[in-house]
Amino acid sequence: MHVVYIAMPRYYFKCSDSGYKCSYEVDGATVEELYPKIKIHAKYAHNMFEVPEDKMNQFKAAIKEKSSE
């Protein structure tokens, strides 16, 4: 019997990639999994109790796919 491993993509977000001087990083199995984590971080670290659409788009643009090494 052979076991086949399929590499599923992972995604990561670095707050510094969105223009902030911030060391916060998070990763997840899907991009959608990252959104609530980013919003919570923005609320507590950057005092954004409501994340404006333009800021969320900026955060979304900073999400990258992890390379499987």
N, C-alpha and C positions, 0 to 999 in steps of 0.2 A: 504494500500500500504506500502510495506517495502522497505527501502533504504538499499542497500548493499554496503558497502565500501570495496574496494579491496586495500590492502596495496601494493603500488608499491615500489619497492626498490629505495633507493637513494644512491648516492655514494659521497664520500668525499676524499679530498686530503689535506694532511698537508705537507707543504714543509719540515718541520723538520723530517718527516718520511723518507725522501729521502736523509738524511745526512747533511742537511744545518742547521745552527743556524738561523732559520727564523720562524716567527710566522704566515706566510701566510697560510690561510685555505680557501677552497672553496668547495661547494657541488653542485650536479646537479642530474637531473633525470636519466641521462645515463653517462656511462664512456666516450663516445665520446664527450659529451657536455663539459667535463672537459678539453680535450686536448688543444683547443685554449686558454682557460683561463690560463692554466699552462704555455703555450708557451709565452703568453704576460707577465706573472709574471716573468718568467725566463729572458726575455729580459730586463725589466726595473729594476728588483731587483737584478739580478745576472749578468748583462751585457752579456747575451748569445743572440747575435743577430741572430745566427743560432743555434738551439738546436741540438747537435750531436745525432745520433741514440742511442748510448749507454746511454746518459743522459736521453733521452726520455723514454727509456726502464726502467731506474732507477725510473723516475717519475711515469710511468705506474704501476710499481710494488708497489708503495706506495699508490695507490688508493684502498680504502676499501669500502665495503658496509656498510651503516649505519644500525644499528639495529633499528627495530621499537619498541619503548618503549611506 
